[in-house]
Amino acid sequence: MTQSRKIFDTQLARSRRIKALKSPEYPDFLDKIIAQELVSRLELIERTFKTCLIAGPASPVFIDIIKASPKLCNIITQADIEFSTDWIPFGDDSLDCIIAPTGLEMSNDLVGTLIQINKALRPDGLFLGAMFSSATLQELRHVWLNVEIEKKDGATPRVIPFSDVRQTGGLLQRAGFGLPVSDMDSFIVRYDGALALMNELKTMGLTNPLCDRSHYFCSKNMLKKVEEAYAALFSDPDKRIRATFEINYLTAWAPHEDQQKPLKPGSAKQRLADALKP
């Protein structure tokens, strides 16, 4: 049986991320935003969770914000046991809550990973996750593509493809979750220039992990063209550039017999047209 072709070098992505998280220069503003949003969702749930796993490498500030939630009791992190989002070494029905920081978007088998998460949760266990979504770094992707198509040998992928928020709800259903919700938040971060943006992405451990990425160093001339093109297309009057970050938040529950279920097709007792009549 032939295996499907891998898109991401997940081992490289993981090693870069872990190394970045250990750096005193690591910028954690995204981690704060995401962790605070996930905690705000926990606050809406009228129950506590005895055993929670933070599934994937996470920054100290992310972990601290999550641990501060009174909704969570025993929290397991990468410091407690070695694992990855592609392989979660927990038995079936062993966890009450799983929280995934960004990183799932670089899984070669996202549905398979979500199935593992679902199986590890006890019935009516909660999954909360965050993924970079399709508009993330759209400006940088556009500029690199335009600059590289001028080369004789064509363009190479410089920014990874991110999933669309409209797709992830369906993926949660395919993985067997109940009550799946997928929504999105987007914000703009400004930088002094394209090189400053790319340097920060490197410091965050978020540089290109595509298997088909170019293995050649960019020339100074190429980087200069990227800098100039970015400034021409996506700068503000003060000459600082804009970069979009779009976060896809996932909320879903391990199936349980007491959960609400959608009505069967044709079981409605009133026609929509009748309900809308004045």
N, C-alpha and C positions, 0 to 999 in steps of 0.2 A: 504494500500500500504506500503510495507517495504522500509525503508530508507537504502541507501548504507552505508556501514561501514566506519567510519571515520578513516583516517590514522594519522592525526595530531591533537594534542590538541592545537587548534589555540588560545584559550584564554590564555593558559599558555605561548605559544610562544610570544604572543603580550605583556603580562605583563612583561615577562623577558626582552624583547627588550626595552620597555619604561623605565623600571628601569635602564637598562644599559646605555641608552642614557643620563640619568640624572647624571651619575657618572663622577666626574672630571678625573677619570682614564680611561675613555672609549677611546680605540684606534681607531682613525678615518681614518687610511690610506686607507682602502677600500672605504670609503665614498668619499674621495677626488678623487680617481681614477675613480670611477663610475660616479660621478657628472661631472667631467671634460670631460669624454667621451660623456655623454649625451648632454652636452652643445656644444661640437664640432659638434654633429649631427644637433643641432638646427641652428648652424651657416651656414650650407649648404642650409637651407631653406629660400627662398627669401620672407618672410612675417613675420608679428608679430602676436602674439596671445594675445587677450585682457584679457581672464580669464583662468588661469591655476591652476590646482589642483595637489599638491604633495600627492599622494594617499598612505598613510601608514606612520608609524613612521620614522622619518628621523633625522639625527644628525644636530647640528647647522652648521657644516662646509658644509654638503651637501646642506642645505637650502641656505646658503650664496652664494655658487657657482652658484646654479640655479638662485637665485634672481639677480645675477650680469649680467645675460644674457640680452642684449638689445632686444631680440626677445620676451620676456615675459613682460606683464604689471602687471595686478593684480594677485598675487599668493596667493592661499589659502593653509594653512598647518593645521596640527593637532592642533596647538595652536589656530586656529580660530574656528574650529568646530570638534566635536568628531565623528569619524567614523572609519571603518576598511576596509581592502581590501575585506572582505567577504560581507560587506554591505556598499554601497556608497550612502548616503542620498542626492542625487542631482537629480533634475528632468530631464526628457529626453531633449536632445538638449540644455543643459544649460551651457556647458563648451567648450572652444576652444582648450584646450590642457590638457592632463593628463599625469603626469610623475610619474612612480612607482619606488621607490627604491627597493632594495632587500626585499623579504618577500612574493612575489607571489608564490615562490616555495613551501611554506608551506600552500597553499590553498587546502582544501579538494575538491573543485570544481573549478578548474582553468578556465575551459571553462565558467562556470556560472559567475565567477568574471569578465572575459574578456567581456562577454555579457553586464554586468552592466556598465563597462567602455565605451563600444561602444555606448550604449544607452544614456549615460550622455553627450557624445560629440555631438556638433552641426555637421551638414553635412560638410564633409571635415575637421573635427577636427583631431588633431594629438594625437596619443598615443605613448609615449616613456617609455620603461620599462627595468629593469635589474633584472635578476634572477641568482642565483647560478646554475651552470650547472653540468652535470654528473661527470666530472673529479674532482670536488671540494672535497678536503680532501680524495682523493682516497688512499693515503698512510695510513692515520689513519684508514680508513675503513678496509683496507687489514690487518693491524696489529691486530686490535681488533678481527676480524673474526678468524685469525689464532690462537690467544691466547685463545679465548673462546671455540673453538671446542675441546680443550683438556679437558674441563670440562665434567663431566659425564652428566650434564643436558643440554648440548648443548649451542649454541651461542644465544645471544639476540642482537637485533639491537642497535648499539651505534652511528652510523652516518646515518643521514636521506638519503633516496634515492632522488637524484636530477634528474630532467627531462633532456632529451637529446636535444641538439640544433636542431636536425633534426625533433623533434616532435613539437616544439613550433610554427613553421611556419604554420603547419596544424591546430593547436589549434586556432591561430588567424583567419584563414579562417573559421573554424567552428563557431567562435563567430561573424562572419559577417563582419569582417574588410575588407577594400580594400587595395590593394598594400602592403601586409604584407612582412616584411623582418625580418629574424632571423639570427643573426650571433654571433660569439663568440670570446672572448679574454681570454688568459690564461697566468698566471704568477706564479712564485715560490717565496714563502716567507720562510726565514730560521729562525730557532729557536734553542735555546740551548738544547732542548730536548722535548720529547713528552709531559711531564707534563707542560712545558712552553707553548706549543701550546694549550693544553686543557685549561689551566688557562686563556689564552688570549681569547679563544672562549667563555668562561664563562663571562669574563669581557665585551665582545661584545654582550652578551645576545643571543648567538647562540648555546647553549647547547641543547641536544636531546629533542624535543617535541613530539616524536612519542607516540601514544596511547599505543603501545605495548612495550614501553621502560621498562627496568628493574627498579624496585623501591627499589632495595637493594643497599647499599653502596658497592663500590669496596674495596676489601681488599688491604692492602699495598703490599702484595705479588703479587696480580694481576696487580697493577699499575707498580710494578717493572718489571714484565715480559713484559708489554706493552712498557715501556721505553727502555728495552734492545732489544726487537725485532725491534722496530722502528729504533734504532741506528744501528742495524746490517744490516738492509735492505735499509734505506733511509738517510744515513749520508754522508757528504762530508769529504775530508781529514782533515779538521779542526775540525771534530767531531760534527759540527752543522747539524741539520736535515732539510730536505726539506718538504714543504707542498704546494700542488697545490691548487690554487684558479682559477676556470674557471667561467667567467661571460658571460651569454647569454643575448645579447641586443636585444630588440624587438622594431620594428618601424612599425606602421600601421596607417591607416586613416579611419575615419568614412566614409561610402559610400557617394558619391556625383555624380550626373549625369555627371559632367564635367571631372571626373577622367578618366585616361587611363584604358582601359579594354583589357584583353587578347583576341587574335583572336580566333574565333570559330574553332574547329577541322575541318580540310579539307579546310580551307579558304586560305591557302598559295598559292601564285601565281607561286612559283618556287620550284622544288624538291631540297632537301638538297644535293642529289648526284650530281645534275647539278651544284649547287653553288660551290661545292668543286673541280670541275674539273679544271685542270691547264689551 
